Amino acid sequence: MERHDVPPDVLDMLRVRGSVTACVRAHLPWGLSLHRAPGATFHAVTAGSCWIRVAGQAPRELQAGDVVLLPTGAAHVMASAATGPAQPYDRIAEQLTPEAGGEIVIPGFGSATRLICVAYRYDRDVAHPLVSLLPPLLLVAGQDMADRSALPTTLRLLEQELSARAAGRETIVNRLIDVMFVQVVRAWLERQGDEGTSWLRALRDPIVAGTLTRMHAEPGAAWTIERLARAANLSRATLIRRFSAVVGEPPLAYLTRWRMELAARSLRETDEPVGAIGRQVGYESEFAFSRAFARVRGRPPGRYRAVARGERAR
């Protein structure tokens, strides 16, 4: 079946931004416990091997070239063994002074594993299904990456920049790790089956993906089931059934939620009048927009804007 990429505006809405939290060289035996993070967490194994342990899941062994992404920042353990004790990473980082190259070295008597650890921030107020439907742990094995995957190349470039410490290093590193977030999700999607009901599965269904693309391209258009069904060359009933089975909700319910996410972003980041924002997402009446926004977001647009700006000013 034809594959479809993640619509770029979805990733843009998340406003994913990453930063390297640590480069670690850990000698056997070792174990690091990392608490739950507010965004996403990423680890790349650049040398050696280790295990990642997440509550409720079997331990997973990682080899050099493997990358893991924890989209919701789940608490986890990175260690040299599948079982055994682990020390809080924050405590270890306080006790150890990074070497000249910025690498934190955990002493030991055995072989070393090298890790690049990244923390990602994203707009948590935009509760788009892309993050909520991802599993707690995404593992992309280096040996399973397709030859056309750009992820290994990006990882190599990241390693080079981290070790070079040349002018512009921070800017380049930050751009590379932002790109890696998208590449990890894309690589993981490429290897998934077509079972289950999720927004992610919709990317593999050409009819549903086409409908999503139309709504994302023109969120303010006067979309109706009849118009969407005609564009997909399906009956109304067939489109509703197929879209709901794959995405988990009917097309117009999805469209309303997406419109409100776009509107919420405009309310937070611009000074545009409420009525103008409503028209951008398909509402001619400010009253109708305010009522729909309050139903989805729990408060009217004006109040939402005031609260969002108050929180940002703290």
Salt bridges, closest charged atoms under 4 A:
GLU2 OE1 - HIS4 NE2 3.89
ASP5 OD2 - ARG186 NH2 3.27
ASP9 OD2 - HIS216 ND1 2.86
ASP12 OD2 - ARG265 NH1 2.96
ASP90 OD2 - HIS35 NE2 3.26
GLU99 OE2 - ARG25 NH2 3.69
GLU103 OE1 - ARG25 NH1 2.62
GLU103 OE2 - ARG114 NE 3.04
ASP123 OD2 - ARG268 NH2 2.37
ASP125 OD2 - ARG268 NH1 3.13
ASP125 OD2 - ARG297 NH1 3.59
GLU190 OE1 - ARG148 NH2 3.31
ASP194 OD1 - ARG204 NE 3.87
ASP205 OD2 - ARG242 NE 3.11
GLU226 OE2 - ARG236 NE 2.79
GLU249 OE2 - ARG257 NH2 2.06
GLU261 OE2 - ARG257 NH1 3.77
GLU269 OE1 - ARG15 NH2 3.23
GLU269 OE1 - ARG265 NE 3.81
ASP271 OD1 - ARG309 NH2 2.86
